[in-house]
């Protein structure tokens, strides 16, 4: 098997596992707040990354603590919006919004890192934003909260990815990942503690009381954590053995897997023609950006 073939296989496995993670996250959301689901999603990562430090301590220059914190916060915001949408809209649509991050990253790299963006890049951005409009269907009613949170999940992830490109010059990769995992673990604990004193319905995506999981929920939590961890491993392997553009393009199979799993296991409706067109436009835009090498999708 060639390196490219293995890279495609690894990314297909990662995409399948990420979609499976979304299924368990949605099942958990029937009983737990999105905030608590995010907490359990991240605490697995903290222990796994911490375990790697025992055998091989981090070595890096450091010097950018605020940027490291910013990366963690943006990643946490993106994940919180993503998991809230998983709980309330079809899994395929929630996943599609999250996959707009490479499109926003290309824009932020142009604005903040002064990277060039050619005609193909601008066309990809246009198609991506047009796809968002098709999925949101704001005609006459405007964007609803799920559309806004979906866009925020893409924007937050894009800001996190853009900051990573600078942080990699100063920090061990595990330190960057750990910054996200720690904020995603400590942040929910703080917000769940504050939830006892905040009773604002419109902020239910930020606050949520802790509910002790029972019975089958623990199985869902373990499955979600393991699927997310192995998905991350296979995704990393994919980018390690093949070109970023190829791996990034194949990663959009995540949306297809999510639509199928949502239909089979969660009772989600299949996308209508307008939504399907929007999904297709975002996939085309994301693949174009990935091939341009702007960001790992």
C-alpha positions as CSV (number, residue, x, y, z in Angstrom):
1,X,0.0,0.0,0.0
2,X,1.4,3.4,-1.0
3,X,1.8,6.3,1.4
4,X,-1.1,8.1,-0.3
5,X,-3.3,5.1,-0.1
6,X,-2.6,4.7,3.6
7,X,-3.2,8.4,4.2
8,X,-6.6,8.2,2.5
9,X,-7.4,5.1,4.6
10,X,-6.3,6.7,7.8
11,X,-8.4,9.8,7.1
12,X,-11.5,7.8,6.2
13,X,-11.2,6.0,9.5
14,X,-10.7,9.2,11.3
15,X,-13.8,10.7,9.7
16,X,-15.9,7.6,10.4
17,X,-14.8,7.7,14.1
18,X,-15.5,11.5,14.4
19,X,-19.0,10.9,13.1
20,X,-19.4,8.1,15.6
21,X,-18.3,10.4,18.4
22,X,-21.0,12.8,17.3
23,X,-23.6,10.1,17.6
24,X,-22.7,9.4,21.2
25,X,-22.4,13.1,22.0
26,X,-26.0,13.5,20.8
27,X,-27.2,10.5,22.8
28,X,-25.6,12.0,25.9
29,X,-27.2,15.4,25.1
30,X,-30.6,13.9,25.8
31,X,-29.8,13.7,29.5
32,X,-26.8,16.0,30.0
33,X,-26.1,19.6,29.1
34,X,-23.8,20.4,26.1
35,X,-21.4,21.9,28.6
36,X,-21.1,18.7,30.6
37,X,-20.7,16.6,27.4
38,X,-17.8,18.9,26.4
39,X,-16.3,18.4,29.8
40,X,-16.3,14.6,29.4
41,X,-15.0,14.9,25.8
42,X,-12.0,16.8,26.9
43,X,-11.1,15.1,30.2
44,X,-10.1,12.0,28.2
45,X,-7.7,14.0,26.2
46,X,-6.1,15.6,29.3
47,X,-5.2,12.1,30.7
48,X,-3.9,10.8,27.4
49,X,-1.7,13.8,26.7
50,X,-0.5,13.8,30.3
51,X,0.5,10.2,30.0
52,X,2.7,11.0,27.0
53,X,4.6,13.5,29.1
54,X,5.7,10.8,31.6
55,X,7.8,9.1,28.9
56,X,8.9,12.1,27.0
57,X,8.9,15.6,28.7
58,X,8.1,18.6,26.6
59,X,10.9,20.7,25.1
60,X,10.2,24.0,23.7
61,X,11.2,27.7,23.7
62,X,7.9,29.1,25.0
63,X,7.3,32.8,25.4
64,X,3.7,33.2,24.1
65,X,1.5,32.3,27.1
66,X,-1.4,34.6,26.1
67,X,-1.5,33.2,22.6
68,X,-1.5,29.7,24.1
69,X,-4.5,30.7,26.3
70,X,-6.2,32.3,23.3
71,X,-5.9,29.1,21.4
72,X,-7.4,27.1,24.3
73,X,-10.3,29.5,24.6
74,X,-11.1,29.6,20.9
75,X,-11.0,25.8,20.7
76,X,-13.3,25.6,23.7
77,X,-15.8,28.1,22.3
78,X,-15.8,26.2,19.0
79,X,-16.4,22.9,20.6
80,X,-19.1,24.2,22.9
81,X,-21.0,25.7,20.0
82,X,-20.5,22.5,18.0
83,X,-21.8,20.2,20.7
84,X,-24.8,22.4,21.4
85,X,-25.7,22.2,17.7
86,X,-25.2,18.4,17.7
87,X,-27.9,18.3,20.5
88,X,-30.4,20.4,18.5
89,X,-30.0,20.0,14.8
90,X,-29.2,17.1,12.4
91,X,-25.7,15.7,13.0
92,X,-24.8,16.2,9.3
93,X,-25.6,19.9,9.5
94,X,-23.8,20.4,12.7
95,X,-20.7,18.7,11.3
96,X,-20.9,20.7,8.1
97,X,-20.9,24.0,10.0
98,X,-17.8,22.8,11.9
99,X,-16.1,22.0,8.7
100,X,-16.3,25.6,7.5
101,X,-13.2,26.2,9.7
102,X,-10.6,25.7,6.9
103,X,-12.5,28.4,4.9
104,X,-12.4,30.9,7.7
105,X,-8.8,29.9,8.5
106,X,-7.8,30.9,4.9
107,X,-9.4,34.2,5.4
108,X,-7.8,34.8,8.8
109,X,-4.4,33.8,7.5
110,X,-4.8,36.4,4.8
111,X,-5.9,39.1,7.3
112,X,-3.7,38.4,10.2
113,X,-0.7,36.4,8.9
114,X,-0.5,38.3,5.6
115,X,-0.6,35.0,3.6
116,X,-1.4,35.4,-0.1
117,X,-4.9,34.4,-1.3
118,X,-5.2,34.0,-5.1
119,X,-8.2,34.0,-7.3
120,X,-9.0,30.3,-6.6
121,X,-8.8,31.0,-2.9
122,X,-11.2,33.9,-3.1
123,X,-13.6,31.8,-5.3
124,X,-13.4,29.1,-2.6
125,X,-14.3,31.5,0.1
126,X,-17.3,32.8,-1.9
127,X,-18.6,29.3,-2.5
128,X,-18.1,28.4,1.2
129,X,-20.1,31.5,2.4
130,X,-22.8,30.8,-0.2
131,X,-23.0,27.3,1.1
132,X,-23.6,28.6,4.6
133,X,-26.5,30.7,3.3
134,X,-28.0,27.7,1.6
135,X,-27.9,25.6,4.8
136,X,-29.1,28.5,7.0
137,X,-31.9,29.5,4.7
138,X,-32.2,33.0,6.2
139,X,-34.5,34.3,3.6
140,X,-37.4,36.1,5.3
141,X,-36.6,34.9,8.8
142,X,-32.9,35.7,9.2
143,X,-30.3,33.4,10.8
144,X,-31.5,31.5,13.9
145,X,-29.4,30.7,16.9
146,X,-28.3,27.4,15.6
147,X,-27.0,29.0,12.4
148,X,-25.2,31.6,14.4
149,X,-23.7,29.0,16.7
150,X,-22.7,26.8,13.8
151,X,-20.9,29.7,12.2
152,X,-19.2,30.5,15.5
153,X,-18.0,26.9,15.8
154,X,-16.3,27.3,12.4
155,X,-14.9,30.8,13.3
156,X,-13.7,29.7,16.7
157,X,-11.9,26.6,15.3
158,X,-10.4,28.8,12.5
159,X,-9.0,31.3,15.1
160,X,-7.6,28.4,17.1
161,X,-6.0,26.9,13.9
162,X,-4.6,30.2,12.9
163,X,-3.0,30.7,16.3
164,X,-1.5,27.2,16.1
165,X,0.5,28.2,13.0
166,X,2.3,30.8,15.2
167,X,2.5,28.7,18.4
168,X,4.2,25.8,16.6
169,X,7.3,28.0,16.4
170,X,7.5,28.3,20.2
171,X,5.8,25.2,21.8
172,X,5.8,21.4,21.8
173,X,2.7,20.2,19.9
174,X,1.5,18.5,23.1
175,X,1.6,21.8,24.9
176,X,-0.7,23.3,22.3
177,X,-3.1,20.4,22.4
178,X,-3.0,20.4,26.2
179,X,-3.9,24.1,26.3
180,X,-7.1,23.3,24.5
181,X,-7.9,20.2,26.6
182,X,-7.3,22.0,29.9
183,X,-9.4,25.0,29.0
184,X,-12.1,22.6,27.8
185,X,-12.0,20.7,31.1
186,X,-11.7,23.6,33.6
187,X,-14.0,26.0,31.7
188,X,-17.0,23.7,31.9
189,X,-16.4,23.1,35.6
190,X,-16.4,26.9,36.3
191,X,-19.5,27.4,34.1
192,X,-21.4,24.5,35.7
193,X,-20.7,26.0,39.1
194,X,-21.9,29.4,38.0
195,X,-25.0,27.8,36.4
196,X,-26.6,27.6,39.9
197,X,-26.8,31.4,39.9
198,X,-27.6,32.1,36.2
199,X,-31.1,31.4,35.0
200,X,-31.1,32.9,31.5
201,X,-32.7,30.6,28.9
202,X,-30.9,32.3,25.9
203,X,-27.6,31.3,27.5
204,X,-28.3,27.6,27.8
205,X,-25.5,26.9,25.4
206,X,-23.0,28.4,27.8
207,X,-24.4,27.3,31.2
208,X,-25.7,24.0,32.4
209,X,-26.0,22.2,35.7
210,X,-24.0,19.1,36.4
211,X,-26.0,15.9,36.3
212,X,-24.4,12.7,37.5
213,X,-24.4,10.2,34.6
214,X,-26.1,6.9,35.3
215,X,-26.2,3.5,33.7
216,X,-25.8,3.5,29.9
217,X,-24.6,7.1,29.9
218,X,-21.2,6.0,31.3
219,X,-21.0,3.6,28.3
220,X,-21.8,6.5,26.0
221,X,-19.1,8.7,27.7
222,X,-16.4,6.1,27.4
223,X,-17.3,5.4,23.7
224,X,-17.3,9.1,22.9
225,X,-13.9,9.6,24.5
226,X,-12.3,6.6,22.8
227,X,-13.7,7.4,19.4
228,X,-12.6,11.0,19.6
229,X,-9.1,9.9,20.8
230,X,-8.6,7.3,18.0
231,X,-10.0,9.7,15.4
232,X,-7.4,12.2,16.4
233,X,-4.7,9.5,16.2
234,X,-5.7,8.4,12.7
235,X,-6.1,12.0,11.5
236,X,-2.6,12.7,12.7
237,X,-1.3,9.6,10.9
238,X,-3.0,10.6,7.7
239,X,-1.3,14.0,7.7
240,X,2.0,12.3,8.5
241,X,2.0,9.9,5.4
242,X,0.3,11.9,2.7
243,X,0.0,15.5,1.4
244,X,-2.1,17.9,3.5
245,X,-4.3,18.7,0.5
246,X,-5.2,15.1,-0.1
247,X,-5.8,14.4,3.6
248,X,-7.8,17.6,4.0
249,X,-10.0,16.8,1.0
250,X,-10.7,13.3,2.2
251,X,-11.6,14.6,5.7
252,X,-14.8,16.0,4.2
253,X,-16.1,12.4,4.1
254,X,-16.9,13.2,7.8
255,X,-20.0,15.0,6.6
256,X,-21.2,12.1,4.6
257,X,-20.6,9.6,7.5
258,X,-22.4,12.0,9.9
259,X,-25.5,12.3,7.6
260,X,-25.7,8.5,7.3
261,X,-25.2,7.8,11.0
262,X,-27.6,10.6,12.0
263,X,-30.3,9.0,9.7
264,X,-29.6,5.4,10.9
265,X,-29.1,5.9,14.6
266,X,-30.6,9.2,15.6
267,X,-33.7,9.5,13.4
268,X,-32.3,12.6,11.6
269,X,-34.0,13.5,8.4
270,X,-32.0,13.5,5.2
271,X,-31.1,17.0,3.9
272,X,-33.5,18.6,1.5
273,X,-32.2,19.9,-1.9
274,X,-31.4,23.4,-0.6
275,X,-29.4,22.1,2.4
276,X,-27.7,19.4,0.3
277,X,-26.6,22.1,-2.2
278,X,-25.2,24.2,0.7
279,X,-23.3,21.1,2.0
280,X,-21.9,20.4,-1.4
281,X,-20.7,24.0,-1.8
282,X,-18.9,24.0,1.5
283,X,-17.3,20.6,0.7
284,X,-16.1,22.0,-2.7
285,X,-14.8,25.2,-1.0
286,X,-13.1,23.2,1.7
287,X,-11.4,20.8,-0.7
288,X,-10.2,23.8,-2.8
289,X,-8.7,25.5,0.2
290,X,-7.1,22.2,1.4
291,X,-5.5,21.7,-2.1
292,X,-4.1,25.2,-1.9
293,X,-2.4,24.1,1.3
294,X,-3.9,26.9,3.4
295,X,-4.9,24.7,6.3
296,X,-5.4,21.1,7.3
297,X,-9.1,20.6,7.1
